[in-house]
Amino acid sequence: MSGVLILDDREDNLLSMQAILAREPYPVAIESDPNNLFSQITAHEPEVLVLDLRLPGGTSGIDLARLIRQTIPSTVMRILAVTAAPEMYTDRMAIEAGCDSYFSKPFGIRDFRDEVNRLLDL
């Protein structure tokens, strides 16, 4: 396992988070389509998944976190939930679904980078 995979349906958010982590010593992969998440996890084997909770198409990041924890139970992959809708997706919901950490957008650049590094044990 190595690096970080970011799933967010908004390209501007993807590119911003990727840019924040660009100088870090690990690979960062991005994905905008929730339907490709499991193939991306298989391909990249990330140590940390940054998972947007508000996604199009009827499946939320909460649903995906639960599915990840049910279908890949032995994974050591950490999940950092991010959302621009904290009134809809709370930190408690994210943690109960199997996420390891939670950030509400917008978040501070340093805080985001430090949390990803903490989840990576750096």
Backbone as CSV, one residue per row, in Angstrom:
resi,resn,N_x,N_y,N_z,CA_x,CA_y,CA_z,C_x,C_y,C_z
1,MET,0.833,-1.178,0.000,0.000,0.000,0.000,0.876,1.238,0.000
2,SER,0.390,2.237,-0.715,1.150,3.477,-0.689,0.298,4.647,-1.132
3,GLY,0.564,5.770,-0.547,-0.006,7.010,-1.009,-1.446,7.261,-0.640
4,VAL,-2.014,8.197,-1.400,-3.337,8.734,-1.126,-4.177,8.673,-2.389
5,LEU,-5.445,8.334,-2.221,-6.429,8.403,-3.293,-7.501,9.388,-2.845
6,ILE,-7.829,10.348,-3.717,-8.850,11.347,-3.409,-10.037,11.131,-4.332
7,LEU,-11.223,10.987,-3.750,-12.462,10.879,-4.519,-13.326,12.098,-4.215
8,ASP,-13.575,12.890,-5.246,-14.464,14.051,-5.138,-15.035,14.287,-6.519
9,ASP,-16.335,14.516,-6.601,-16.966,14.694,-7.907,-16.694,16.059,-8.518
10,ARG,-16.160,16.988,-7.742,-15.859,18.325,-8.262,-14.377,18.437,-8.599
11,GLU,-14.107,18.719,-9.857,-12.718,18.772,-10.312,-11.911,19.832,-9.577
12,ASP,-12.524,20.986,-9.284,-11.788,22.033,-8.584,-11.346,21.563,-7.198
13,ASN,-12.200,20.814,-6.508,-11.821,20.271,-5.205,-10.710,19.230,-5.337
14,LEU,-10.841,18.366,-6.333,-9.805,17.350,-6.573,-8.441,17.992,-6.792
15,LEU,-8.413,18.973,-7.685,-7.143,19.609,-8.023,-6.576,20.392,-6.854
16,SER,-7.444,21.006,-6.058,-6.974,21.746,-4.876,-6.339,20.810,-3.863
17,MET,-7.030,19.708,-3.554,-6.482,18.762,-2.576,-5.203,18.111,-3.099
18,GLN,-5.175,17.803,-4.398,-3.970,17.225,-4.986,-2.809,18.220,-4.886
19,ALA,-3.080,19.489,-5.148,-2.034,20.514,-5.072,-1.505,20.669,-3.647
20,ILE,-2.387,20.601,-2.663,-1.964,20.709,-1.268,-0.967,19.608,-0.920
21,LEU,-1.171,18.423,-1.477,-0.317,17.272,-1.155,0.833,17.067,-2.140
22,ALA,0.949,17.931,-3.133,1.909,17.729,-4.229,3.357,17.634,-3.771
23,ARG,3.729,18.320,-2.722,5.127,18.320,-2.270,5.428,17.234,-1.242
24,GLU,4.419,16.445,-0.937,4.613,15.379,0.048,5.305,14.180,-0.616
25,PRO,5.969,13.340,0.178,6.787,12.256,-0.382,6.020,10.968,-0.699
26,TYR,4.792,11.092,-1.176,3.993,9.924,-1.510,3.132,10.243,-2.727
27,PRO,2.745,9.214,-3.474,1.903,9.451,-4.646,0.481,9.844,-4.245
28,VAL,-0.129,10.672,-5.078,-1.509,11.103,-4.872,-2.271,10.845,-6.169
29,ALA,-3.274,9.991,-6.091,-4.137,9.698,-7.235,-5.482,10.377,-7.001
30,ILE,-6.140,10.765,-8.093,-7.443,11.410,-7.970,-8.481,10.683,-8.822
31,GLU,-9.730,10.754,-8.370,-10.847,10.140,-9.086,-12.091,10.982,-8.850
32,SER,-12.841,11.239,-9.919,-14.067,12.034,-9.797,-15.337,11.202,-9.895
33,ASP,-15.227,9.967,-10.330,-16.403,9.121,-10.534,-16.496,8.060,-9.435
34,PRO,-17.518,8.145,-8.576,-17.653,7.157,-7.509,-17.754,5.716,-8.014
35,ASN,-18.226,5.539,-9.243,-18.340,4.191,-9.812,-16.977,3.548,-10.048
36,ASN,-15.936,4.356,-10.111,-14.579,3.840,-10.337,-13.789,3.647,-9.040
37,LEU,-14.402,3.921,-7.903,-13.653,3.912,-6.646,-12.986,2.572,-6.360
38,PHE,-13.714,1.479,-6.461,-13.128,0.191,-6.096,-12.023,-0.229,-7.059
39,SER,-12.163,0.089,-8.335,-11.076,-0.229,-9.270,-9.846,0.633,-8.973
40,GLN,-10.062,1.866,-8.535,-8.931,2.739,-8.172,-8.264,2.255,-6.887
41,ILE,-9.055,1.784,-5.934,-8.469,1.235,-4.705,-7.614,0.017,-5.046
42,THR,-8.114,-0.844,-5.926,-7.361,-2.024,-6.347,-6.080,-1.622,-7.082
43,ALA,-6.188,-0.645,-7.971,-5.039,-0.229,-8.773,-3.966,0.476,-7.945
44,HIS,-4.364,1.331,-7.008,-3.398,2.175,-6.286,-3.079,1.690,-4.873
45,GLU,-3.959,0.866,-4.305,-3.780,0.386,-2.938,-3.371,1.513,-1.990
46,PRO,-4.201,2.549,-1.889,-3.823,3.709,-1.068,-3.821,3.396,0.423
47,GLU,-2.968,4.088,1.139,-2.973,4.001,2.595,-4.052,4.904,3.175
48,VAL,-4.353,5.995,2.453,-5.392,6.930,2.872,-6.309,7.208,1.693
49,LEU,-7.606,7.140,1.955,-8.629,7.536,0.996,-9.269,8.810,1.519
50,VAL,-9.183,9.887,0.733,-9.898,11.123,1.043,-11.221,11.010,0.297
51,LEU,-12.305,10.942,1.046,-13.603,10.589,0.496,-14.615,11.710,0.698
52,ASP,-15.041,12.312,-0.408,-16.112,13.304,-0.346,-17.398,12.585,0.047
53,LEU,-18.166,13.171,0.941,-19.383,12.509,1.411,-20.606,12.831,0.567
54,ARG,-20.596,13.967,-0.096,-21.748,14.363,-0.915,-21.405,14.116,-2.381
55,LEU,-21.975,13.051,-2.919,-21.659,12.617,-4.275,-22.934,12.531,-5.105
56,PRO,-22.813,12.649,-6.419,-23.988,12.539,-7.283,-24.403,11.076,-7.473
57,GLY,-25.623,10.888,-7.920,-26.051,9.552,-8.313,-26.695,8.718,-7.227
58,GLY,-26.972,9.302,-6.087,-27.696,8.570,-5.068,-26.854,7.795,-4.074
59,THR,-25.568,7.641,-4.316,-24.691,6.966,-3.366,-23.840,8.018,-2.678
60,SER,-23.856,8.026,-1.364,-23.057,9.003,-0.622,-21.704,8.410,-0.240
61,GLY,-20.813,9.282,0.192,-19.542,8.810,0.726,-19.734,7.961,1.974
62,ILE,-20.805,8.239,2.727,-21.138,7.418,3.895,-21.415,5.983,3.441
63,ASP,-22.218,5.857,2.376,-22.518,4.529,1.825,-21.248,3.833,1.365
64,LEU,-20.387,4.575,0.687,-19.147,3.986,0.179,-18.218,3.565,1.312
65,ALA,-18.128,4.373,2.363,-17.282,4.009,3.505,-17.772,2.701,4.130
66,ARG,-19.079,2.581,4.316,-19.641,1.337,4.864,-19.315,0.150,3.960
67,LEU,-19.492,0.349,2.654,-19.236,-0.719,1.700,-17.766,-1.132,1.714
68,ILE,-16.877,-0.161,1.796,-15.442,-0.463,1.874,-15.158,-1.307,3.106
69,ARG,-15.673,-0.901,4.242,-15.404,-1.614,5.493,-16.048,-3.003,5.502
70,GLN,-17.155,-3.172,4.781,-17.813,-4.489,4.721,-17.143,-5.425,3.719
71,THR,-16.693,-4.877,2.591,-16.156,-5.732,1.528,-14.650,-5.897,1.583
72,ILE,-13.980,-4.976,2.226,-12.528,-5.072,2.375,-12.207,-4.930,3.861
73,PRO,-12.710,-5.832,4.697,-12.595,-5.653,6.148,-11.169,-5.687,6.685
74,SER,-10.288,-6.350,5.996,-8.927,-6.465,6.511,-8.041,-5.295,6.096
75,THR,-8.604,-4.364,5.383,-7.786,-3.259,4.893,-7.268,-2.389,6.030
76,VAL,-6.070,-1.909,5.860,-5.518,-0.942,6.795,-5.654,0.466,6.250
77,MET,-6.346,0.589,5.127,-6.564,1.899,4.526,-7.365,2.774,5.478
78,ARG,-6.880,3.972,5.697,-7.577,4.950,6.518,-8.470,5.779,5.607
79,ILE,-9.596,6.241,6.137,-10.526,7.061,5.358,-10.693,8.413,6.037
80,LEU,-10.390,9.466,5.284,-10.615,10.843,5.718,-11.842,11.360,4.979
81,ALA,-12.930,11.555,5.694,-14.165,12.065,5.105,-14.082,13.579,4.999
82,VAL,-14.518,14.115,3.850,-14.595,15.563,3.672,-15.974,15.902,3.115
83,THR,-16.508,17.038,3.565,-17.825,17.430,3.073,-18.021,18.937,3.123
84,ALA,-18.774,19.423,2.156,-19.207,20.816,2.153,-20.614,20.918,2.729
85,ALA,-21.148,19.792,3.188,-22.511,19.753,3.728,-22.513,19.144,5.125
86,PRO,-21.879,19.817,6.105,-21.806,19.238,7.449,-23.170,19.112,8.131
87,GLU,-24.150,19.880,7.667,-25.494,19.752,8.230,-26.171,18.469,7.759
88,MET,-25.710,17.923,6.627,-26.268,16.691,6.068,-25.455,15.470,6.485
89,TYR,-24.135,15.623,6.502,-23.223,14.530,6.829,-22.357,14.948,8.009
90,THR,-22.671,14.442,9.181,-21.953,14.849,10.384,-20.719,13.994,10.614
91,ASP,-19.863,14.489,11.479,-18.670,13.723,11.823,-19.050,12.393,12.466
92,ARG,-20.089,12.397,13.271,-20.531,11.158,13.914,-20.972,10.126,12.871
93,MET,-21.722,10.565,11.861,-22.158,9.660,10.794,-20.947,9.066,10.082
94,ALA,-19.963,9.905,9.814,-18.767,9.445,9.101,-17.993,8.415,9.918
95,ILE,-17.789,8.695,11.186,-17.040,7.773,12.044,-17.797,6.455,12.194
96,GLU,-19.114,6.525,12.379,-19.920,5.307,12.502,-19.906,4.475,11.222
97,ALA,-19.706,5.128,10.079,-19.647,4.416,8.799,-18.276,3.794,8.544
98,GLY,-17.303,4.099,9.394,-15.978,3.508,9.237,-14.877,4.471,8.855
99,CYS,-15.195,5.753,8.799,-14.154,6.746,8.501,-13.294,6.957,9.742
100,ASP,-12.039,7.297,9.503,-11.092,7.499,10.590,-10.991,8.950,11.023
101,SER,-11.395,9.851,10.136,-11.298,11.275,10.425,-12.299,12.013,9.543
102,TYR,-12.520,13.299,9.849,-13.572,14.064,9.190,-13.156,15.522,9.113
103,PHE,-13.349,16.128,7.951,-13.122,17.557,7.765,-14.319,18.161,7.054
104,SER,-14.720,19.330,7.508,-15.763,20.089,6.846,-15.089,21.115,5.922
105,LYS,-15.576,21.205,4.678,-15.042,22.188,3.725,-15.710,23.533,3.993
106,PRO,-15.013,24.623,3.814,-13.580,24.682,3.483,-12.734,24.395,4.727
107,PHE,-11.554,23.882,4.476,-10.645,23.570,5.575,-9.307,24.228,5.295
108,GLY,-8.513,24.360,6.334,-7.201,24.973,6.192,-6.227,24.051,5.478
109,ILE,-5.405,24.637,4.659,-4.416,23.879,3.888,-3.505,23.082,4.813
110,ARG,-2.938,23.735,5.791,-2.013,23.063,6.710,-2.738,21.978,7.508
111,ASP,-3.968,22.279,7.957,-4.731,21.284,8.722,-4.986,20.030,7.892
112,PHE,-5.363,20.217,6.631,-5.629,19.078,5.745,-4.364,18.257,5.532
113,ARG,-3.287,18.918,5.172,-2.019,18.221,4.935,-1.548,17.493,6.190
114,ASP,-1.639,18.155,7.339,-1.207,17.530,8.592,-2.059,16.310,8.938
115,GLU,-3.367,16.380,8.672,-4.236,15.246,8.981,-3.944,14.060,8.068
116,VAL,-3.729,14.315,6.795,-3.363,13.224,5.882,-2.053,12.590,6.343
117,ASN,-1.080,13.407,6.690,0.206,12.881,7.157,0.053,12.113,8.466
118,ARG,-0.822,12.574,9.348,-1.074,11.846,10.602,-1.669,10.466,10.299
119,LEU,-2.615,10.432,9.373,-3.223,9.156,9.006,-2.215,8.212,8.339
120,LEU,-1.221,8.785,7.702,-0.149,7.996,7.086,0.949,7.636,8.082
121,ASP,0.793,8.108,9.307,1.817,7.914,10.350,3.136,8.548,9.997
122,LEU,3.079,9.725,9.346,4.316,10.460,9.016,4.614,11.501,10.068
